[in-house]
Amino acid sequence: MREYLVLLKLNPGKLMETLGSLRQLSSNPVDAVDLCYTMNIFGVWDMGIWINSEDSAQVLEFVQEKVKNMTGITEVYTVPTFPHGNEPIKTEDKTKNFKGSEPVKAKA
């Protein structure tokens, strides 16, 4: 399943209200979109949302209909990412998990 990071800038005057709304999103806010977790970010962006989906159209629907119009959100930037350790990788001889496994050696 493809993973996406949705970066958010928040209005400082509505920070607590917006954080509460984001944290109350369901784990399946739109068909074919799974919300993994929300996180605070320090720097240019204020918050991030990790989501999984096979369908980029559903991701667009989630961002446009559920996130972008929330009170206190001033900017949204969605980044398609590579899986970050949730799925096993396959080597020639066996399947290994990213966490706690030996490094995969590339053939020259």
C-alpha positions as CSV (number, residue, x, y, z in Angstrom):
1,M,0.0,0.0,0.0
2,R,1.4,3.4,-0.9
3,E,2.1,5.8,2.0
4,Y,1.5,9.6,2.0
5,L,2.7,12.3,4.3
6,V,0.3,15.3,4.5
7,L,2.1,18.3,5.9
8,L,0.0,21.1,7.5
9,K,0.5,24.7,8.6
10,L,-1.8,25.8,11.3
11,N,-3.3,29.2,12.4
12,P,-1.6,29.9,15.8
13,G,-4.9,31.5,17.0
14,K,-6.9,28.3,16.4
15,L,-4.1,25.8,17.3
16,M,-5.8,23.8,20.0
17,E,-9.2,23.6,18.2
18,T,-7.4,22.4,15.0
19,L,-5.3,19.8,16.8
20,G,-8.4,18.5,18.5
21,S,-10.2,18.2,15.2
22,L,-7.3,16.4,13.5
23,R,-6.8,14.0,16.4
24,Q,-10.5,13.0,16.2
25,L,-10.4,11.9,12.6
26,S,-11.4,8.3,12.2
27,S,-8.9,5.6,11.2
28,N,-10.7,5.3,7.9
29,P,-11.8,8.9,7.1
30,V,-12.5,8.2,3.4
31,D,-13.0,4.9,1.5
32,A,-9.7,3.3,0.6
33,V,-7.7,5.7,2.9
34,D,-6.3,4.5,6.2
35,L,-5.1,7.1,8.7
36,C,-2.0,5.8,10.4
37,Y,-1.2,8.6,12.8
38,T,-0.8,12.4,13.3
39,M,2.3,14.0,14.6
40,N,3.6,17.4,15.7
41,I,6.4,18.8,13.6
42,F,8.8,21.6,14.6
43,G,10.0,23.9,11.9
44,V,8.3,25.2,8.8
45,W,5.4,22.8,9.1
46,D,3.3,22.4,12.3
47,M,1.7,19.0,11.9
48,G,1.8,15.9,9.7
49,I,-0.6,13.1,8.9
50,W,0.6,9.6,7.7
51,I,-2.0,7.9,5.5
52,N,-2.0,4.7,3.4
53,S,-3.9,4.2,0.2
54,E,-3.7,2.4,-3.1
55,D,-5.8,5.0,-4.8
56,S,-4.4,8.5,-5.3
57,A,-7.8,9.9,-6.2
58,Q,-9.1,8.8,-2.7
59,V,-6.1,10.6,-1.1
60,L,-7.0,13.7,-3.1
61,E,-10.6,13.4,-1.8
62,F,-9.4,13.0,1.8
63,V,-7.1,16.1,1.6
64,Q,-9.6,18.3,-0.2
65,E,-12.8,17.4,1.6
66,K,-11.6,16.3,5.1
67,V,-8.4,18.2,5.8
68,K,-8.1,21.4,3.7
69,N,-11.4,22.9,4.9
70,M,-10.8,22.3,8.6
71,T,-10.8,25.5,10.7
72,G,-7.3,26.6,11.4
73,I,-5.5,24.9,8.6
74,T,-3.7,27.5,6.4
75,E,-1.6,25.4,4.1
76,V,-1.5,21.7,3.0
77,Y,1.2,19.8,1.1
78,T,0.9,16.1,0.3
79,V,4.0,14.0,-0.3
80,P,3.8,10.5,-1.8
81,T,6.5,8.4,0.0
82,F,8.1,5.1,-0.1
83,P,7.1,2.5,2.6
84,H,9.0,3.2,5.7
85,G,9.4,-0.2,7.2
86,N,5.9,-1.6,7.5
87,E,6.2,-4.2,4.8
88,P,8.7,-7.0,4.4
89,I,11.3,-6.8,1.6
90,K,12.2,-9.8,-0.6
91,T,15.7,-11.0,-1.3
92,E,16.9,-13.8,-3.5
93,D,16.8,-16.3,-0.6
94,K,14.2,-15.2,1.9
95,T,11.9,-12.4,3.1
96,K,13.3,-10.1,5.7
97,N,11.7,-7.3,7.7
98,F,13.3,-3.9,7.7
99,K,13.4,-3.8,11.5
100,G,16.1,-5.9,13.1
101,S,17.2,-7.6,9.9
102,E,20.5,-7.9,8.2
103,P,21.3,-5.4,5.5
104,V,20.3,-6.4,2.0
105,K,23.4,-6.7,-0.3
106,A,23.0,-5.5,-3.8
107,K,24.5,-7.4,-6.7
108,A,27.3,-5.6,-8.6
